[in-house]
Amino acid sequence: MKKILLIFTLSILILPIGALANGVIQIENPLTATSFEGITGNLIDFIFKIAIVVAPLMVIVGGFLFLTAGGNIQQISRARNLLIWTAIGFLIVLLSKG
């Protein structure tokens, strides 16, 4: 049993030596930017693309809430707030795109 344990232990210790013979592994940078300004620019572009899709959808939802409010003051207030905050959010995204 001691021989088997010794052989197993030595083989585990010797096994990684072959892996070290490969040399240096280089990993490519998946980002298109290498500076902080470039990364923030890419992030702003990504958020802008999402906002272009989400803002019209939220306007449609707000309009639907207006149509289905049926005179309910809380529903009308909710729809109005949704449209106002959608406009404010999209304006902020537009200004950040500059």
Secondary structure, 3 states (H helix, E strand, C coil): CHHHHHHHHHHHHHHHHHHHHHCCCCCCCCCCCCCHHHHHHHHHHHHHHHHHHHHHHHHHHHHHHHHHCCCCHHHHHHHHHHHHHHHHHHHHHHHHHC
